[in-house]
């Protein structure tokens, strides 16, 4: 979305920061795919056979912390919406344990602890005594056959059987399309009974111009047993906005996937627990011809999103791009890239097949939406390694790993209006440092600092040009930061 020159007050800037408190999901963000012919290393072990099991765990601890980036979608109601009782009923249903359990099949971790139980108990839903109405539900869930089936054949029919007076008109669009449609509805005064389930980064484009209703009362619809990392988010919103404008709906949290047999072959009976061990694993795998490591390094928003978490775990503030923690993260990634599989230049969300064909044997931070694919190639199931108690589990593997990751700590990426520009600059830094080896110079912490200083300056100049100098100076001083759940 094109930026316009804008003058921001202190209050508005505070809103820009705090709109960040709800999740991030990268599935719809734009990305640039690099076309690459992947050739396995010439020393690949000829005796290696694929493991019947795929491993998953929270990932190694960083230099500074073990915190994980959370992403997801939020519920919001456009300003001027009608039939609010019916809309609240729709929101209540999709936040219920029974709905969250179904959404989990699509890779979305539930936001309430009850859905993680062996036998989840259905939420007691509210009654609806209002008039017959059709609620339009804009949703960026995605156009996969499984998502369409869960919504159209399971959840919506279940809702309409409980509430025969409410029909749901489910409109599946990209986040940018939802923004355009909702803006038009509000401007024309034809919103009607409408609710949106929108990517958290895109929600800012509707919040900043004032296109969203204050839904403080609707916040009472949130589950009472929110997972620990979610507690306090709405209270923070109330404190800062003096109201609530969006509610958490679908969470997302990336995990690390690996091939246990390949790791065992090079002496790793457990997956790496810290960055030092991960470097050692990469060296051991590539030395043995066992594929090495892959990540979402093809370019675009997925790469910068992954780097965002690495920078936070190194103690950096990604939103200034060049502090000491940011430099440490990029320097580490440069050193780790010596053990990358060539697949990293095209791997993206739902990449997984390389784990069972020796293209790579460790995949850094992949979204759990890939789980059905992992299970389809695993003859014995999926195993989770829990770093908190050093145990393996063969049942509800991803659930256990997600909960363990949430409990280690979580943070949220702020959906500032200039996040697309930040993505481009962070990705450009990755290309120069990792792909181009510091642009053909000796890659040191000093040369990486120089590259990041340049990206930081570009971000500063962009904010001066598109906002104002005061706003840019606040960026430079670290005013914008990742936000942690209370």
C-alpha positions as CSV (number, residue, x, y, z in Angstrom):
1,X,0.0,0.0,0.0
2,X,1.6,3.3,-1.0
3,X,2.6,5.5,1.8
4,X,1.6,9.2,2.0
5,X,3.4,11.9,3.9
6,X,1.9,12.0,7.3
7,X,2.4,14.1,10.4
8,X,2.0,12.0,13.6
9,X,1.2,13.2,17.1
10,X,2.7,11.5,20.1
11,X,-0.6,9.8,20.8
12,X,-0.8,8.4,17.3
13,X,2.8,7.2,17.5
14,X,1.9,5.3,20.7
15,X,-1.0,3.7,18.8
16,X,1.4,2.7,16.0
17,X,3.6,0.9,18.5
18,X,0.9,-0.9,20.5
19,X,-1.2,-2.1,17.5
20,X,1.6,-4.7,17.4
21,X,0.3,-6.7,20.3
22,X,-1.5,-9.3,18.3
23,X,0.2,-12.0,16.2
24,X,2.0,-12.2,13.0
25,X,1.4,-14.7,10.1
26,X,3.6,-14.8,6.9
27,X,1.5,-17.1,4.7
28,X,0.1,-14.2,2.6
29,X,3.0,-11.7,2.7
30,X,4.6,-11.1,-0.7
31,X,7.8,-12.9,-1.5
32,X,10.2,-13.3,-4.3
33,X,11.0,-16.8,-5.3
34,X,14.6,-17.5,-6.5
35,X,14.7,-20.0,-9.3
36,X,17.5,-22.4,-8.5
37,X,18.6,-25.8,-9.7
38,X,19.4,-27.8,-6.6
39,X,22.3,-30.2,-6.8
40,X,23.0,-32.4,-3.8
41,X,26.6,-32.3,-2.5
42,X,28.9,-34.8,-4.3
43,X,29.8,-36.6,-1.1
44,X,26.2,-37.6,-0.1
45,X,26.3,-40.9,1.7
46,X,25.2,-43.7,-0.6
47,X,24.1,-45.8,2.4
48,X,21.8,-43.3,3.9
49,X,18.1,-44.3,4.0
50,X,15.2,-42.0,4.9
51,X,14.0,-42.1,8.4
52,X,10.4,-43.2,9.0
53,X,10.1,-40.5,11.6
54,X,10.3,-36.7,11.4
55,X,11.4,-34.8,14.5
56,X,10.1,-31.5,15.7
57,X,11.1,-29.3,18.6
58,X,11.1,-25.7,19.9
59,X,14.5,-25.0,18.4
60,X,17.9,-24.0,20.0
61,X,18.2,-21.2,22.5
62,X,19.7,-18.0,21.1
63,X,22.6,-16.0,22.4
64,X,20.3,-13.9,24.6
65,X,17.0,-15.7,25.0
66,X,14.7,-18.5,23.8
67,X,11.7,-16.4,22.8
68,X,9.6,-17.3,19.8
69,X,7.8,-15.1,17.3
70,X,4.1,-15.6,17.3
71,X,1.9,-14.9,14.3
72,X,-1.7,-15.1,13.4
73,X,-5.0,-13.5,12.5
74,X,-7.3,-11.3,14.5
75,X,-11.1,-10.7,14.6
76,X,-12.3,-7.1,14.0
77,X,-15.6,-5.4,13.2
78,X,-15.8,-2.6,10.6
79,X,-17.1,0.7,11.8
80,X,-20.8,1.1,11.1
81,X,-21.5,-2.7,11.3
82,X,-25.1,-3.7,12.2
83,X,-26.5,-6.7,14.0
84,X,-23.7,-6.7,16.5
85,X,-25.3,-9.5,18.6
86,X,-25.1,-11.8,15.6
87,X,-21.5,-10.8,14.9
88,X,-20.6,-11.5,18.5
89,X,-22.2,-14.9,18.3
90,X,-20.1,-15.7,15.2
91,X,-16.9,-14.6,17.0
92,X,-17.8,-16.6,20.1
93,X,-18.2,-19.8,18.1
94,X,-14.9,-19.5,16.2
95,X,-13.1,-18.8,19.5
96,X,-14.7,-21.9,21.1
97,X,-12.6,-25.0,21.9
98,X,-14.6,-27.0,19.4
99,X,-13.8,-24.6,16.5
100,X,-10.1,-24.1,17.6
101,X,-9.7,-27.9,17.6
102,X,-10.8,-28.0,14.0
103,X,-8.6,-25.1,13.0
104,X,-5.7,-26.9,14.5
105,X,-6.0,-29.4,11.7
106,X,-4.9,-26.7,9.4
107,X,-1.8,-26.0,11.5
108,X,-3.1,-23.2,13.7
109,X,-2.2,-23.7,17.4
110,X,-5.2,-23.1,19.6
111,X,-5.2,-20.0,21.8
112,X,-6.7,-21.7,24.8
113,X,-5.3,-24.5,26.9
114,X,-8.5,-26.5,26.9
115,X,-8.0,-27.4,23.2
116,X,-4.7,-29.1,24.0
117,X,-6.3,-31.6,26.4
118,X,-6.5,-35.3,25.3
119,X,-10.3,-35.0,25.3
120,X,-11.1,-31.3,24.9
121,X,-14.4,-30.1,26.4
122,X,-16.6,-28.1,24.1
123,X,-17.2,-24.5,25.1
124,X,-20.7,-23.5,26.3
125,X,-21.9,-21.2,23.6
126,X,-24.2,-18.2,24.1
127,X,-27.8,-18.1,23.0
128,X,-29.0,-15.9,20.2
129,X,-32.6,-14.5,20.1
130,X,-32.2,-11.9,17.5
131,X,-33.7,-11.6,14.0
132,X,-32.7,-13.8,11.1
133,X,-29.6,-12.3,9.5
134,X,-26.7,-13.2,7.2
135,X,-23.3,-12.3,8.6
136,X,-20.6,-11.7,6.0
137,X,-17.3,-13.1,7.3
138,X,-14.2,-11.8,5.4
139,X,-11.4,-14.3,6.0
140,X,-7.8,-14.6,4.8
141,X,-7.6,-18.3,5.7
142,X,-6.3,-19.2,2.3
143,X,-7.6,-21.1,-0.7
144,X,-6.4,-24.6,0.1
145,X,-8.8,-27.5,-0.3
146,X,-8.3,-28.5,3.4
147,X,-9.1,-24.9,4.6
148,X,-12.2,-24.7,2.4
149,X,-13.4,-28.1,3.6
150,X,-13.0,-27.3,7.3
151,X,-14.8,-24.0,6.9
152,X,-17.6,-24.9,4.4
153,X,-18.2,-28.6,5.3
154,X,-17.5,-28.6,9.1
155,X,-17.4,-25.3,11.0
156,X,-20.0,-23.2,9.1
157,X,-22.6,-26.1,9.0
158,X,-22.0,-26.7,12.7
159,X,-22.5,-23.1,13.5
160,X,-25.7,-22.8,11.4
161,X,-27.2,-25.9,13.0
162,X,-26.7,-24.3,16.4
163,X,-27.9,-20.9,15.2
164,X,-30.5,-21.4,12.5
165,X,-31.3,-17.7,12.5
166,X,-27.8,-16.7,11.5
167,X,-26.3,-17.6,8.1
168,X,-22.6,-17.1,7.4
169,X,-21.5,-15.7,4.0
170,X,-17.8,-16.7,4.0
171,X,-15.7,-14.6,1.7
172,X,-12.2,-15.9,1.2
173,X,-9.8,-13.2,0.1
174,X,-6.2,-12.1,0.5
175,X,-5.5,-9.6,3.3
176,X,-5.0,-6.7,0.8
177,X,-8.3,-7.5,-0.9
178,X,-10.1,-7.6,2.5
179,X,-8.6,-4.2,3.3
180,X,-9.8,-2.7,0.0
181,X,-13.3,-4.2,0.4
182,X,-13.8,-3.1,4.0
183,X,-12.6,0.4,3.2
184,X,-15.1,0.7,0.4
185,X,-17.9,-0.6,2.7
186,X,-17.2,1.9,5.5
187,X,-16.8,4.8,3.1
188,X,-20.1,4.0,1.4
189,X,-21.9,3.4,4.7
190,X,-23.0,-0.1,3.5
191,X,-21.1,-2.3,6.1
192,X,-24.1,-4.2,7.3
193,X,-23.5,-7.4,9.4
194,X,-19.8,-7.8,8.7
195,X,-16.9,-9.3,10.6
196,X,-13.3,-9.7,9.4
197,X,-10.7,-12.3,10.2
198,X,-7.6,-10.5,9.0
199,X,-3.8,-11.0,9.1
200,X,-2.5,-9.0,12.1
201,X,0.0,-7.0,10.0
202,X,-2.7,-6.0,7.5
203,X,-5.1,-5.0,10.3
204,X,-3.2,-1.8,10.8
205,X,-4.2,-0.5,7.4
206,X,-7.8,-0.5,8.7
207,X,-7.1,0.6,12.3
208,X,-5.0,3.7,11.6
209,X,-7.6,5.4,9.4
210,X,-10.4,4.7,11.9
211,X,-12.2,2.0,9.9
212,X,-12.7,-0.4,12.9
213,X,-15.3,-0.4,15.7
214,X,-14.4,-0.3,19.4
215,X,-15.3,-3.8,20.4
216,X,-14.4,-3.7,24.1
217,X,-17.5,-5.6,25.1
218,X,-16.6,-8.3,22.5
219,X,-13.4,-8.9,24.4
220,X,-15.5,-10.7,27.0
221,X,-15.9,-13.4,24.4
222,X,-12.3,-14.5,24.7
223,X,-11.7,-18.0,26.3
224,X,-11.1,-17.8,30.0
225,X,-8.2,-20.2,29.7
226,X,-5.9,-18.4,27.3
227,X,-2.4,-19.8,27.0
228,X,0.1,-18.0,29.2
229,X,1.7,-16.0,26.3
230,X,-1.7,-14.6,25.4
231,X,-2.7,-13.3,28.8
232,X,-2.7,-9.6,29.1
233,X,-2.8,-8.7,25.5
234,X,-6.3,-7.3,25.5
235,X,-5.7,-5.5,28.8
236,X,-2.7,-3.9,27.2
237,X,-4.8,-2.8,24.3
238,X,-7.4,-1.3,26.7
239,X,-4.7,0.5,28.6
240,X,-3.2,2.1,25.5
241,X,-6.1,2.6,23.1
242,X,-8.8,3.0,25.9
243,X,-10.7,0.4,23.9
244,X,-10.3,-2.9,22.0
245,X,-10.3,-2.9,18.2
246,X,-9.2,-6.5,17.4
247,X,-9.1,-9.8,19.2
248,X,-6.8,-12.8,18.8
249,X,-8.3,-15.5,16.7
250,X,-5.8,-17.8,15.0
251,X,-2.3,-18.2,16.4
252,X,0.8,-19.4,14.6
253,X,4.3,-20.3,15.9
254,X,7.2,-21.7,13.9
255,X,9.0,-24.8,15.0
256,X,12.2,-26.6,14.0
257,X,12.0,-29.9,12.0
258,X,14.7,-32.5,11.6
259,X,15.5,-36.1,10.6
260,X,16.4,-38.0,13.9
261,X,18.1,-40.8,12.0
262,X,20.5,-38.4,10.2
263,X,21.3,-36.6,13.4
264,X,22.0,-39.9,15.2
265,X,24.3,-40.9,12.3
266,X,26.6,-37.9,13.1
267,X,26.4,-38.4,16.9
268,X,23.5,-36.1,17.9
269,X,21.1,-38.2,20.0
270,X,19.2,-35.0,20.7
271,X,18.7,-32.0,18.5
272,X,20.9,-28.9,19.1
273,X,20.1,-27.0,22.2
274,X,21.9,-23.8,21.4
275,X,23.5,-21.9,18.5
276,X,27.0,-23.4,19.2
277,X,25.6,-26.9,18.9
278,X,23.7,-26.0,15.8
279,X,26.9,-24.9,14.1
280,X,28.5,-28.2,15.1
281,X,25.6,-30.1,13.7
282,X,25.7,-28.3,10.4
283,X,29.4,-29.1,10.1
284,X,28.9,-32.7,11.0
285,X,26.0,-33.2,8.5
286,X,27.8,-31.6,5.6
287,X,31.0,-33.4,6.3
288,X,29.2,-36.7,6.3
289,X,27.3,-35.9,3.1
290,X,24.0,-35.7,4.9
291,X,22.4,-32.7,3.4
292,X,23.0,-30.0,5.9
293,X,20.6,-27.3,7.0
294,X,17.8,-25.4,5.2
295,X,15.7,-22.4,6.0
296,X,13.3,-19.9,4.4
297,X,16.1,-18.1,2.6
298,X,14.6,-17.7,-0.9
299,X,14.1,-14.0,-0.4
300,X,11.2,-11.7,0.4
301,X,9.1,-11.4,3.6
302,X,9.6,-15.0,4.8
303,X,13.4,-14.5,5.0
304,X,13.1,-11.2,6.9
305,X,10.5,-12.8,9.2
306,X,12.9,-15.6,10.1
307,X,15.7,-13.1,10.6
308,X,13.5,-11.1,12.9
309,X,13.3,-14.0,15.4
310,X,17.1,-14.6,15.1
311,X,17.8,-11.0,15.9
312,X,15.5,-11.0,18.9
313,X,17.1,-14.2,20.2
314,X,20.5,-12.6,19.9
315,X,19.3,-9.7,22.0
316,X,18.7,-7.2,19.2
317,X,15.9,-4.9,18.3
318,X,15.3,-5.7,14.6
319,X,13.4,-2.5,14.1
320,X,16.6,-0.5,14.2
321,X,18.4,-3.1,12.0
322,X,21.9,-2.3,13.2
323,X,22.3,-2.7,16.9
324,X,24.8,-5.2,18.4
325,X,22.3,-8.0,18.7
326,X,21.2,-7.5,15.0
327,X,24.8,-7.7,13.9
328,X,25.4,-10.8,16.0
329,X,22.4,-12.5,14.5
330,X,23.5,-11.8,10.9
331,X,27.1,-12.8,11.7
332,X,25.9,-16.1,13.1
333,X,23.7,-16.7,10.1
334,X,26.6,-16.0,7.8
335,X,28.7,-18.6,9.6
336,X,25.8,-21.1,9.7
337,X,25.3,-20.6,5.9
338,X,28.5,-22.5,5.3
339,X,26.5,-25.6,6.1
340,X,23.3,-24.7,4.2
341,X,21.8,-27.1,1.7
342,X,21.4,-25.4,-1.7
343,X,17.6,-25.9,-1.1
344,X,17.6,-22.8,1.2
345,X,17.4,-20.5,-1.8
346,X,13.9,-21.8,-2.7
347,X,12.5,-23.2,0.5
348,X,9.4,-21.5,1.8
349,X,6.4,-22.2,4.0
350,X,5.4,-26.0,3.9
351,X,8.8,-27.0,2.5
352,X,9.6,-30.4,4.0
353,X,10.4,-33.1,1.4
354,X,14.1,-32.6,1.6
355,X,14.1,-34.1,5.1
356,X,13.4,-37.5,3.6
357,X,15.5,-37.4,0.5
358,X,18.7,-36.2,2.1
359,X,18.5,-32.7,0.5
360,X,18.8,-31.4,4.0
361,X,18.2,-33.0,7.5
362,X,17.4,-30.0,9.6
363,X,14.9,-27.3,8.7
364,X,15.0,-24.1,10.7
365,X,11.7,-22.6,11.9
366,X,8.9,-24.0,9.8
367,X,5.2,-23.2,10.5
368,X,3.2,-26.1,11.9
369,X,0.8,-25.9,9.0
370,X,3.2,-28.3,7.3
371,X,2.4,-31.1,9.8
372,X,-0.1,-33.0,7.6
373,X,2.7,-33.1,4.9
374,X,5.2,-34.3,7.4
375,X,2.9,-37.0,8.6
376,X,2.1,-38.1,5.1
377,X,5.8,-39.0,4.4
378,X,6.4,-40.5,7.9
379,X,5.6,-44.2,8.2
380,X,5.9,-44.2,12.0
381,X,4.7,-40.8,12.9
382,X,6.2,-37.6,14.2
383,X,8.4,-37.3,17.3
384,X,8.9,-34.2,19.4
385,X,11.9,-33.4,21.6
386,X,10.9,-31.2,24.5
387,X,13.9,-29.1,25.6
388,X,12.3,-28.1,28.9
389,X,12.4,-31.7,30.3
390,X,14.7,-33.4,27.8
391,X,12.1,-36.0,26.8
392,X,10.8,-37.4,23.5
393,X,7.1,-37.9,22.9
394,X,5.4,-39.8,20.0
395,X,1.8,-38.6,20.6
396,X,0.4,-35.1,19.9
397,X,4.0,-34.2,18.9
398,X,3.3,-30.7,17.5
399,X,1.0,-29.8,20.3
400,X,3.6,-30.6,22.9
401,X,6.3,-28.7,21.1
402,X,4.0,-25.7,20.5
403,X,3.1,-25.5,24.2
404,X,6.7,-25.8,25.2
405,X,7.7,-23.0,22.9
406,X,4.9,-20.8,24.1
407,X,6.1,-21.4,27.7
408,X,9.7,-20.5,26.9
409,X,8.5,-17.0,26.0
410,X,7.0,-15.3,23.0
411,X,7.0,-11.9,21.3
412,X,5.0,-10.1,18.6
413,X,6.2,-8.3,15.6
414,X,4.6,-4.9,15.3
415,X,2.5,-4.3,12.3
416,X,3.8,-0.8,11.7
417,X,2.7,0.7,8.4
418,X,6.2,0.6,7.0
419,X,6.8,-3.1,7.7
420,X,7.0,-3.9,3.9
421,X,9.9,-1.5,3.5
422,X,11.6,-3.0,6.6
423,X,11.1,-6.5,5.1
424,X,12.8,-5.4,1.8
425,X,15.8,-3.9,3.7
426,X,16.2,-6.9,6.1
427,X,16.1,-9.2,3.1
428,X,18.6,-7.1,1.2
429,X,20.9,-7.4,4.1
430,X,20.5,-11.2,4.1
431,X,21.3,-11.3,0.4
432,X,24.4,-9.2,0.8
433,X,25.7,-11.0,3.9
434,X,24.7,-14.6,3.3
435,X,24.1,-15.1,-0.4
436,X,26.8,-12.8,-1.6
437,X,29.3,-13.3,1.3
438,X,29.4,-9.6,2.2
439,X,29.5,-8.5,-1.4
440,X,32.7,-10.3,-2.2
441,X,34.6,-8.8,0.7
442,X,35.8,-10.5,3.9
443,X,32.7,-11.1,5.9
444,X,33.5,-10.0,9.5
445,X,31.4,-8.5,12.3
446,X,32.7,-5.2,11.1
447,X,31.7,-5.6,7.5
448,X,28.3,-6.8,8.6
449,X,27.9,-3.8,10.8
450,X,28.7,-1.6,7.8
451,X,26.0,-3.3,5.7
452,X,23.4,-3.0,8.4
453,X,24.3,0.6,9.0
454,X,23.5,1.2,5.4
455,X,20.1,-0.6,5.6
456,X,19.3,1.3,8.8
457,X,20.1,4.6,7.1
458,X,17.9,3.6,4.1
459,X,15.0,2.9,6.6
460,X,15.6,6.2,8.3
461,X,15.5,8.2,5.0
462,X,12.4,6.3,3.9
463,X,10.6,7.4,7.1
464,X,11.8,11.0,6.7
465,X,10.4,11.1,3.2
466,X,7.1,9.3,3.9
467,X,6.4,10.5,7.4
468,X,8.6,13.2,9.0
469,X,11.9,13.7,10.7
470,X,10.5,13.4,14.2
471,X,9.0,10.0,13.4
472,X,12.2,8.9,11.8
473,X,14.2,10.0,14.8
474,X,11.9,7.9,17.0
475,X,12.7,4.9,14.8
476,X,16.4,5.6,15.1
477,X,16.2,5.8,18.9
478,X,14.6,2.4,19.2
479,X,11.1,3.6,20.0
480,X,9.6,0.8,18.0
481,X,10.3,-2.6,19.5
482,X,9.1,-6.2,19.5
483,X,6.4,-6.5,22.1
484,X,6.3,-9.4,24.6
485,X,3.1,-10.9,26.0
486,X,2.4,-10.0,29.6
